[in-house]
């Protein structure tokens, strides 16, 4: 579904940004939050690699947790598009973690969002 179709269906569309946790133990917090987010029926969720000072030295953990976070979004029954990005991510990683879109920076994120509107 395109974002434009979401706007045609309802008056407002809510989006959220999710920061994959640095530690797998934090995934429970995200799962609890997603249960609340699901009730709001968001149209778009973006994920940001490197948030909170995560550096490339912990990329393996972050990408693993990003995949688990996206799985949790899907398991929560949230039907939305997911965009991921960040300096060290690639389109291959985006596909691996289950994202719908990969962007290298915020500017590209805006361009992707315009295309799916």
WOTA-V179198 format. One record per pair of residues at least 4 apart in sequence whose C-alpha atoms are under 6 Angstrom apart, sorted by sequence separation. I is the first residue (numbers start at 1). J is the second residue. If there is no record, write none. Layout:
# WOTA-V179198
i:I j:J
i:I j:J
This chain:
# WOTA-V179198
i:30 j:34
i:34 j:38
i:50 j:54
i:59 j:63
i:62 j:66
i:65 j:69
i:74 j:78
i:95 j:99
i:21 j:26
i:50 j:55
i:73 j:78
i:94 j:99
i:103 j:108
i:103 j:109
i:94 j:102
i:91 j:102
i:83 j:99
i:82 j:99
i:83 j:100
i:85 j:102
i:82 j:100
i:83 j:101
i:84 j:102
i:85 j:103
i:86 j:104
i:81 j:100
i:83 j:102
i:85 j:104
i:15 j:42
i:14 j:42
i:15 j:43
i:17 j:45
i:19 j:47
i:14 j:43
i:15 j:44
i:16 j:45
i:17 j:46
i:18 j:47
i:19 j:48
i:13 j:43
i:15 j:45
i:17 j:47
i:67 j:97
i:44 j:80
i:46 j:82
i:48 j:84
i:43 j:80
i:44 j:81
i:45 j:82
i:46 j:83
i:47 j:84
i:48 j:85
i:49 j:86
i:46 j:84
i:22 j:62
i:38 j:78
i:20 j:65
i:20 j:66
i:3 j:116
i:4 j:117
i:2 j:116
i:3 j:117
i:2 j:117
